[in-house]
């Protein structure tokens, strides 16, 4: 029983999986932020081009 408890305390495989999960979550948040900022910028650009095309004879 004592050796089982020592092995459990030394096992870090679960911590590694949690770290990878946190890294993946951080990357996902960064991608979402970039896409949102680029999306609004592109929407503004396309709206400007569209309005200019409508007013050009």
C-alpha positions, 0 to 999 in steps of 0.5 A: 500500500505504501509503494502504491501511494508513493507511485501515485504521488510521483506520477505526473502524467495527468499534470502533463495532460492538463498543461497541454489542455491549458496550452491548447485553450490559450492558443484557441483564445488567441486565434479567436481574438485575431479572427474577431479583430480581422473580421471586423476590419474586413467587414469595414473594408468590404462595406467601404468598397461596396458603397464606393461601387454603388456610387460609381457610375 
